[in-house]
Amino acid sequence: MSKGFAKNTSVSQKSKKKILNIEPQGRLISWSPWPPANFQTRYPAFPFVLTILIIVIGQWYLSLLR
């Protein structure tokens, strides 16, 4: 191989990089078995949906008390 820019564009097996998993591993809360660390990226609307469910169930419960 001559000095300077190489004419051979093949990449050797040793120089290939592995594709890393970017998703966080482990737990969102360290002492809790749930939720996993990637929970926020998989379900971004979860807080909104949970809030709506709590409001609907709360209204249903209050209507039963009347």
C-alpha positions as CSV (number, residue, x, y, z in Angstrom):
1,M,0.0,0.0,0.0
2,S,1.4,3.4,-0.9
3,K,1.5,6.3,1.5
4,G,-1.4,8.9,1.4
5,F,-4.9,8.0,0.6
6,A,-5.5,4.3,0.1
7,K,-7.0,3.0,-3.2
8,N,-8.4,-0.1,-1.6
9,T,-11.8,0.8,0.0
10,S,-12.5,-2.6,1.6
11,V,-13.0,-2.6,5.4
12,S,-11.3,-5.3,7.4
13,Q,-13.3,-7.5,9.8
14,K,-11.5,-6.0,12.8
15,S,-12.4,-2.4,12.0
16,K,-16.1,-3.0,11.7
17,K,-18.0,-1.5,14.6
18,K,-20.9,-3.2,16.4
19,I,-24.2,-1.4,16.4
20,L,-25.0,-0.6,20.0
21,N,-28.5,-0.7,21.5
22,I,-29.2,3.0,22.4
23,E,-32.2,2.2,24.6
24,P,-31.5,2.6,28.3
25,Q,-31.2,-0.6,30.3
26,G,-32.1,-1.3,33.9
27,R,-35.0,0.3,35.8
28,L,-36.5,3.8,35.8
29,I,-36.7,3.7,39.6
30,S,-33.6,1.7,40.9
31,W,-35.4,-0.1,43.7
32,S,-38.6,-0.9,41.8
33,P,-39.2,-3.9,39.6
34,W,-41.4,-1.7,37.3
35,P,-41.2,0.3,35.0
36,P,-38.3,-0.5,32.8
37,A,-35.9,2.3,31.9
38,N,-37.2,2.4,28.3
39,F,-40.8,2.8,29.4
40,Q,-40.9,6.6,28.8
41,T,-39.6,6.2,25.2
42,R,-42.0,3.3,24.4
43,Y,-45.2,4.9,25.8
44,P,-44.8,8.7,25.7
45,A,-48.6,9.3,26.2
46,F,-48.8,7.2,29.3
47,P,-49.0,10.1,31.9
48,F,-51.8,11.7,29.8
49,V,-53.8,8.5,29.4
50,L,-53.4,7.7,33.1
51,T,-54.6,11.1,34.1
52,I,-57.7,10.8,31.9
53,L,-58.4,7.3,33.4
54,I,-58.2,8.7,36.9
55,I,-60.6,11.5,36.1
56,V,-63.1,9.2,34.4
57,I,-63.0,6.7,37.2
58,G,-63.2,9.4,39.8
59,Q,-66.3,10.9,38.2
60,W,-67.9,7.5,37.9
61,Y,-67.2,6.9,41.6
62,L,-68.6,10.2,42.7
63,S,-71.7,9.7,40.6
64,L,-72.3,6.4,42.5
65,L,-72.1,8.2,45.8
66,R,-75.0,10.6,45.0
